[in-house]
Structure formats: structure tokens, C-alpha cells
Amino acid sequence: MGFWLSKLLPQLLYPLGLSLLLQGIALLNHQRRWARGLSVSGLLLLTIPSLPLVSDALLRPLEQEAASLTPQAIPSADAVLVLGGGIRPAGPHGLGVEVGDAGDRLLTGVRLLRQNKARQLITSGGQVSFKRDDTTPAEAHLARELALELGIPSQAIIINSASQTTAQEAAAIKMLALERGWERLLLVTSAFHMPRAFASFRHLSGITVIPVASDYRLKPGGKATISSIVLGLVPSAQALEQSTMVIKEHLGMMVYRFRNQA
């Protein structure tokens, strides 16, 4: 129940959920003098984060921080941990495990192993489902399947499928490191997620953690033009999703610090 609520309640703080909540309150109280102002506020809360210029401005500090945390020359470590995200089960007509944007995480982990930066690859991600009798494998197992397909030997892969949050991953790594005598870990995750993930692992894992950010969303270089500015002021669902993702990271960091998990 607690995990279910932790997924449900934040939806009311994200732009879409909060906007719909304010619109609903305004609709139920449409005869009140303040209802129109509340409705306009709800519309602005939905529109502003949907602007690509705003969304990119929100994401940029997280990606810049991730880039500053990642060393230019990646040192060797005992293992590479790829945090869950971006791996999906094969569809009914697919050829195998599929990847989304965050699938860059696993590709980065595979590259690090091939560069002999570590001998062990840890795939992570528990099953998060609210359906009854869901037989979909945990993401850690799907990531292992894809890593095998990409040429990583089975003996080099360790599965951590029990963790459902980043803080749980950090605690699990602490136990695994103690069992295997590890001292240093390469931590791979998306750039937008790296500041929170690194703070949690540094606080909870008990070993030296080297961040390796991947899955950068913002395009590098280039100067703004009139066309790009105009397009940046046109609301889009993609920009709203990106803004929501950034807000989720900031809320998550606040919660982790409150719980002493970062």
C-alpha cells in the first residue's frame, strides 16, 4: 500500500495532475468569485511546463551537473551498475527485448565492460506492476537478456531484481559489496537522474561511487534562431513529459534528504 501511494500521490503535484485538480475544483465551484482565477491558474500550470523553451531550461541544470560529476577519464572499478529504466519486454510481434530513451544506460554499461573498466555488470530494476498475476519479468532480467544478446558473457552479469527505488538499489549494493569485497563502483544512469542517484549511493552504499552519466536529452551546440524560438514557445506533450520528469527528480531529492537517504 505504501509503495502504491508513493506512486499515486505525487501525480497530484505534477503539472498535469495539479492542473486537472485545480480545474475540477473550479468547475465544482463555478459560481464562486475565485473559480475563474483558479481555472486560469490551472491552465497556466499546464501550459508553461509544456513549452519546450521552459522544459529545456528546467532540464539543463540537471544535465550540466551530471556532466560535471562524470570524470573525463573513466577509471577502473570492481563492477558497473546500470540502474533500471528504458528496458521493455518484447511486444507480441517484436523480435526481442526493446529499449526506450533510457536504454542508453545499458548500452553505456556494456561499453564500459568492453573497455575493461570492470569485470562485472549489475543489471537492476524490480517488477513494478499494479496488475494481478502479472508475469512480466523484472527489468533486471530483461536487461540481462539484452546484455547477453549484445555479447556480455553470463558469468559477468549479476542481477538485482528486488529493488524498486534508487535508495533500495544503494542499500542492496552495500550488502553486495560487503559480500564480494568491492571497493569501487561505476554508477550508470540517465543524466537527469544522476544527481539524485549519486547523492543516494554516496550516502548509502558505503563504497566509492564513480558516476557515469548517459542518456543526455538536450542537443549540444548550435545558436538559437527565430524559428527555434518560435517552436520553443509552442506547447508540446514531449516538453510536458520532460518538465514532469525534472520536477519528479527535484521532489525525489527532497524526499530522500528528508528520509536521510541522500
C-alpha positions in Angstrom: 0.0 0.0 0.0 2.8 2.4 0.9 4.6 1.9 -2.5 1.3 2.3 -4.3 0.6 5.6 -2.5 4.1 6.7 -3.3 3.4 6.4 -7.0 -0.1 7.8 -6.8 0.1 10.9 -4.6 3.0 12.6 -6.4 0.8 12.7 -9.6 -1.2 15.4 -7.9 1.9 17.6 -7.7 3.0 17.2 -11.3 1.7 19.7 -13.9 -1.0 17.6 -15.5 -2.4 16.2 -12.2 -2.3 19.5 -10.4 -3.9 21.4 -13.4 -6.7 18.9 -13.6 -7.2 19.1 -9.8 -7.5 22.9 -9.9 -9.8 22.7 -13.0 -12.0 20.3 -11.2 -12.2 22.4 -8.1 -13.0 25.5 -10.2 -15.7 23.6 -12.1 -17.4 22.4 -8.9 -17.4 25.9 -7.6 -18.0 27.8 -10.8 -20.4 30.2 -9.1 -17.7 31.4 -6.7 -15.8 34.6 -7.5 -12.4 32.9 -7.2 -13.3 30.0 -9.5 -12.2 31.7 -12.7 -8.8 32.7 -11.3 -8.3 29.1 -10.1 -9.2 27.8 -13.6 -6.7 30.2 -15.2 -4.0 29.1 -12.7 -4.6 25.5 -13.6 -4.3 26.3 -17.3 -1.0 28.2 -16.8 0.3 25.3 -14.7 -0.3 23.0 -17.6 0.8 25.4 -20.4 4.1 26.8 -19.1 5.8 23.4 -18.5 4.6 22.3 -21.9 6.7 25.0 -23.6 10.0 23.5 -25.0 12.0 26.6 -24.0 10.8 26.2 -20.4 11.2 22.4 -20.4 14.8 22.6 -21.7 15.7 25.4 -19.2 14.5 23.1 -16.4 16.4 20.1 -17.6 19.7 21.9 -18.4 21.0 22.3 -14.8 20.5 18.6 -14.1 22.4 17.5 -17.2 25.1 20.1 -16.6 25.6 18.8 -13.0 25.7 15.2 -14.3 28.3 16.1 -16.8 30.4 17.8 -14.1 30.1 14.7 -11.9 31.3 12.3 -14.6 35.1 12.1 -14.9 36.6 12.7 -18.3 38.8 9.6 -18.0 36.7 6.8 -16.5 38.7 4.8 -14.0 38.5 1.1 -13.5 36.2 -0.3 -10.8 35.1 -3.7 -9.4 31.7 -3.5 -11.1 29.4 -1.5 -13.3 25.8 -0.9 -12.0 23.2 0.1 -14.6 20.2 1.5 -12.9 16.8 0.3 -14.3 15.0 2.3 -16.9 14.4 2.1 -20.6 14.2 -1.6 -21.0 10.8 -3.1 -22.1 9.6 -6.7 -22.6 9.2 -7.9 -26.2 5.9 -6.9 -27.7 3.6 -9.6 -29.2 5.1 -9.0 -32.6 8.6 -7.9 -31.6 11.9 -9.7 -32.1 13.1 -9.4 -28.6 13.6 -7.1 -25.6 13.1 -3.5 -26.6 14.6 -0.2 -25.4 13.4 3.4 -24.9 15.3 6.6 -24.4 16.8 5.5 -21.1 18.1 2.3 -22.8 21.3 4.2 -23.3 22.1 3.2 -19.7 22.5 -0.4 -20.6 24.5 0.4 -23.7 26.9 2.5 -21.7 27.3 -0.3 -19.2 28.1 -2.7 -22.0 30.6 -0.3 -23.5 32.4 0.1 -20.1 32.7 -3.7 -19.8 34.1 -4.0 -23.3 36.6 -1.2 -22.4 37.7 -3.4 -19.5 36.7 -0.8 -16.9 35.1 -3.6 -14.8 34.6 -7.3 -14.8 31.0 -7.4 -13.5 27.8 -5.9 -14.9 24.9 -5.4 -12.5 21.5 -5.2 -14.1 18.8 -3.7 -11.9 15.2 -2.9 -11.7 12.4 -4.8 -9.9 9.0 -5.5 -11.2 6.7 -2.5 -10.7 3.1 -3.6 -11.6 -0.3 -2.9 -10.2 -1.9 -5.7 -12.2 -3.0 -9.0 -10.6 -0.9 -12.1 -11.6 1.4 -10.0 -13.8 4.0 -12.5 -15.2 6.2 -9.8 -16.9 9.8 -10.4 -15.8 11.6 -7.7 -13.7 13.5 -5.2 -15.7 16.8 -6.6 -14.3 16.1 -9.9 -16.0 15.2 -8.2 -19.3 18.4 -6.1 -19.1 20.4 -9.3 -18.6 18.7 -10.9 -21.6 19.7 -7.9 -23.8 23.2 -7.8 -22.4 23.7 -11.4 -23.3 22.4 -10.6 -26.8 25.0 -7.8 -27.0 27.8 -10.3 -26.2 28.3 -10.0 -22.5 29.1 -13.5 -21.0 26.6 -14.8 -18.5 29.2 -15.2 -15.8 29.9 -11.4 -15.9 26.3 -10.4 -15.2 24.8 -10.0 -11.7 21.0 -9.5 -11.3 19.5 -7.2 -8.7 15.7 -7.5 -9.3 14.5 -6.9 -5.7 14.9 -3.1 -5.6 12.1 -0.8 -6.7 13.7 2.6 -5.9 17.1 4.1 -6.2 17.6 4.2 -2.4 16.8 0.5 -2.3 19.4 -0.1 -5.0 22.0 1.8 -3.0 21.3 -0.3 0.1 21.4 -3.5 -1.9 24.8 -2.6 -3.4 26.2 -2.0 0.1 25.4 -5.6 1.0 26.7 -7.0 -2.3 29.9 -5.0 -1.9 30.5 -6.4 1.6 29.9 -9.9 0.3 32.3 -9.6 -2.6 34.9 -7.2 -1.1 34.2 -4.5 -3.7 35.7 -1.0 -3.1 34.7 0.9 -6.2 31.6 1.0 -8.4 30.8 2.6 -11.7 27.2 4.0 -11.5 25.4 4.4 -14.8 22.1 6.2 -15.2 20.5 8.9 -17.2 22.0 12.4 -16.9 18.7 13.9 -15.5 18.6 11.2 -12.8 22.4 11.2 -11.9 22.4 14.0 -9.3 19.8 12.2 -7.1 21.2 8.8 -7.8 24.7 9.8 -6.9 23.7 11.5 -3.8 21.8 8.4 -2.6 24.6 6.0 -3.5 27.3 8.2 -1.9 25.2 8.3 1.3 24.0 4.7 1.5 26.3 2.4 -0.5 29.4 2.6 1.7 31.8 2.3 -1.2 33.5 4.7 -3.7 31.0 5.5 -6.4 32.0 6.9 -9.8 29.2 8.5 -11.8 28.9 7.8 -15.5 26.0 9.7 -16.9 24.3 8.7 -20.2 21.0 9.4 -22.0 21.5 13.2 -22.4 18.3 14.7 -23.8 19.4 18.2 -24.8 21.1 18.7 -28.1 24.6 20.1 -27.8 25.8 23.2 -29.6 24.0 25.5 -32.1 22.7 29.0 -31.7 19.1 30.0 -31.3 17.2 31.2 -34.4 13.9 32.9 -34.8 12.4 29.6 -35.9 13.8 27.7 -32.9 12.5 30.3 -30.5 9.0 30.3 -32.1 8.9 26.5 -31.9 10.1 26.7 -28.4 7.0 28.7 -27.5 4.6 26.1 -29.0 3.3 23.7 -26.3 4.0 20.0 -26.8 3.3 16.8 -25.0 7.0 15.9 -25.1 8.0 19.1 -23.4 5.4 18.5 -20.7 6.7 15.0 -20.1 10.3 16.3 -19.8 9.2 19.0 -17.3 7.4 16.4 -15.3 10.5 14.3 -15.3 12.6 17.1 -13.9 10.0 18.0 -11.2 9.9 14.3 -10.2 13.7 14.4 -9.7 13.6 17.5 -7.5 10.7 16.1 -5.4 12.5 12.8 -5.1 15.7 14.6 -3.9 13.6 16.4 -1.3 12.1 13.2 -0.1 15.4 11.4 0.0 17.0 14.1 2.1 14.0 14.2 4.5 14.4 10.4 4.9 18.2 10.6 5.2 18.6 8.6 2.0 20.8 11.3 0.2 
